[in-house]
Amino acid sequence: MSMRLEEVLVRHPRLRIWVMHHASPLVDEMIAVLFSHPQVYVDIAQNNWGFPREHFYAQLKRLVDAGFAKRIMWGSDQMIWPGNIPVAIETIQNAPFLTEAQKRDIFYNNAARFLRLTPEQIASHHQR
């Protein structure tokens, strides 16, 4: 995974990329990519409800402990099983190692930064 992605990132250094499912199970490789390329973000969709919680927490904690909490975005990946969305939300809300600020970043702030939302767009989302 990382070699092909790195080729693209080196060839296009201004390209911002969002890697789905935090490249699970290749967490070590993803950490190396995140370290080398600050324009790369990851989401935690599907993993936050589809795997045993302890397994998911171990992977998420590794990403956070490696210093990448500001580049992790929440997602549900739910087109077929929308009933799992509350489980995915609860998984982050109950993560014992995340601070409240990190949870807010994962749920919203990191995606807002990745998508380059304007202050006006962000304000409108918070008014709802």
C-alpha positions in Angstrom: 0.0 0.0 0.0 2.5 2.6 1.1 4.9 2.2 -1.9 2.2 3.0 -4.5 0.7 5.8 -2.4 4.1 7.2 -1.8 4.9 7.3 -5.5 1.8 9.4 -6.1 2.5 11.7 -3.1 6.1 12.2 -4.2 5.0 12.9 -7.8 2.2 15.3 -6.6 3.4 16.9 -3.4 0.5 19.3 -3.1 -2.1 16.5 -3.5 -4.2 16.0 -0.4 -5.3 12.4 0.2 -7.8 10.9 2.5 -7.1 7.2 3.1 -10.2 5.2 3.9 -10.4 2.8 6.9 -7.0 4.1 8.1 -5.5 1.5 5.7 -6.3 -1.2 8.3 -4.7 -3.6 9.0 -1.6 -1.8 7.7 -1.3 0.6 10.6 2.5 0.6 10.7 2.7 1.5 7.0 0.0 4.2 7.4 1.9 5.7 10.3 5.0 5.9 8.0 3.0 7.6 5.3 1.4 10.1 7.8 4.9 10.9 9.2 6.3 11.6 5.7 3.3 13.3 4.1 1.5 16.0 6.2 -1.2 16.3 3.5 -2.5 12.8 4.2 -5.5 12.2 6.4 -7.3 9.0 7.4 -10.8 8.0 8.3 -11.8 5.3 10.7 -15.0 4.3 8.9 -16.2 0.7 9.2 -13.4 -0.2 11.7 -15.2 1.8 14.4 -18.2 -0.6 14.3 -17.0 -3.7 12.3 -14.2 -5.0 14.5 -14.1 -5.9 18.1 -13.7 -2.7 20.1 -10.4 -3.6 21.7 -8.9 -4.4 18.3 -10.1 -1.1 16.9 -9.0 0.8 20.0 -5.5 -0.7 19.7 -5.2 0.6 16.1 -6.7 4.0 16.9 -4.5 4.4 19.9 -1.4 3.7 17.9 -2.3 6.4 15.4 -3.0 8.9 18.2 0.1 7.9 20.2 2.2 8.4 17.0 1.0 12.0 16.9 -1.7 12.0 14.2 -4.9 12.7 16.2 -5.3 15.9 14.1 -5.5 13.9 10.9 -8.0 11.2 11.8 -11.6 11.7 10.6 -14.7 9.9 11.7 -16.9 8.0 9.3 -19.5 5.3 9.3 -19.2 3.8 5.9 -22.9 2.9 6.2 -25.0 2.6 3.2 -26.5 -0.8 4.0 -26.4 -1.0 7.8 -27.4 2.5 9.1 -28.1 0.9 12.5 -24.4 0.7 13.1 -23.9 4.5 13.0 -24.8 4.9 16.7 -22.3 2.1 17.5 -19.6 4.0 15.5 -20.4 7.2 17.4 -20.4 5.4 20.8 -17.1 3.8 20.0 -15.4 7.2 19.8 -17.3 8.7 22.7 -16.2 5.9 25.0 -12.6 5.6 23.9 -10.8 5.9 27.3 -7.6 7.2 25.8 -9.1 10.1 23.8 -9.5 13.6 25.3 -12.7 15.5 24.7 -10.7 17.8 22.3 -9.5 14.8 20.3 -13.0 13.4 20.1 -14.2 16.8 18.7 -11.4 16.8 16.2 -12.2 13.2 15.0 -15.9 13.9 14.8 -15.7 17.3 13.0 -12.7 19.6 13.2 -10.2 17.4 11.3 -12.7 16.9 8.4 -13.4 20.6 8.4 -9.7 21.3 8.0 -9.2 18.6 5.4 -12.1 19.9 3.3 -11.0 23.5 3.9 -14.3 24.7 5.1 -14.6 28.4 5.6 -15.3 30.0 9.0 -18.8 30.8 7.7 -19.4 27.2 6.7 -18.2 26.0 10.1 -20.4 28.5 11.9 -23.4 27.5 10.0 -22.8 23.8 10.9 -22.6 24.7 14.6 -25.9 26.7 14.5 -27.9 23.7 13.5 
